[in-house]
């Protein structure tokens, strides 16, 4: 039988996933703005 997950560990795991998602979104936006800037200069 499995023990129920520790609430603190579970919360940290969820936060880590959320932070990773937010980081990816930020990187994506930076790349998008960079590409738009390059396209406007041409």
C-alpha positions, -999 to 999 in steps of 0.1 A, spaced: 0 0 0 13 35 -9 15 63 16 -4 95 7 20 121 -8 33 146 16 14 179 11 46 200 12 63 178 -14 32 178 -36 30 216 -34 67 220 -43 62 197 -73 32 217 -85 51 250 -81 81 236 -100 59 226 -129 42 260 -129 76 278 -128 88 258 -157 57 266 -177 60 303 -169 97 303 -179 89 287 -212 62 312 -219 86 341 -211 113 326 -234 87 322 -261 76 358 -258 112 371 -259 119 351 -291 87 363 -306 95 400 -299 130 394 -312 117 380 -345 92 407 -349 119 433 -344 141 417 -370 112 415 -394 104 452 -390 140 463 -397 140 446 -431 
